[in-house]
Amino acid sequence: MIVIGGLAIGALLGVFSARKRGGGLGDILQYAAVYGILYGLAGMLITIVAHRMAL
């Protein structure tokens, strides 16, 4: 669940960041993808750590 949330939040932050910089559609899509991947990976690491600590 944290991974999906991180992916969605990252994509939204990427869209806002690209729009703020005045990017076109390609830039917006690329920023959304990169930020989504980074935040999704961070969410996955948080999930792994949380599961390890719960055991």
C-alpha positions in Angstrom: 0.0 0.0 0.0 2.9 2.4 0.8 4.4 1.6 -2.6 1.3 2.5 -4.5 0.9 5.7 -2.5 4.5 6.6 -3.1 4.1 6.0 -6.8 1.0 8.2 -7.0 2.4 11.0 -4.9 5.7 10.9 -6.8 3.9 11.1 -10.2 1.8 14.1 -9.0 4.9 15.9 -7.7 6.7 15.2 -11.0 3.8 16.7 -13.0 3.8 19.8 -10.8 7.5 20.1 -11.0 7.6 19.9 -14.8 4.7 22.4 -15.1 6.5 24.8 -12.8 9.6 24.6 -15.0 7.5 25.3 -18.2 7.9 21.8 -19.7 5.9 20.4 -22.6 3.9 17.2 -22.6 7.0 15.0 -23.0 8.7 16.7 -20.1 5.6 16.3 -17.9 5.3 12.6 -18.7 9.0 12.0 -18.1 9.1 13.8 -14.8 6.0 12.0 -13.6 7.6 8.6 -14.5 10.9 9.4 -12.9 9.4 10.8 -9.7 6.9 8.0 -9.5 9.6 5.4 -9.8 11.8 7.1 -7.1 9.0 7.5 -4.7 7.7 4.0 -5.4 11.2 2.5 -4.6 11.3 4.6 -1.4 7.9 3.2 -0.4 9.1 -0.3 -1.1 12.2 0.2 1.1 10.0 1.6 3.9 7.6 -1.4 3.5 10.6 -3.9 3.7 12.0 -2.2 6.8 8.6 -2.1 8.5 8.0 -5.8 7.8 11.5 -6.7 9.0 11.1 -4.8 12.3 7.6 -6.3 12.9 9.0 -9.9 12.9 
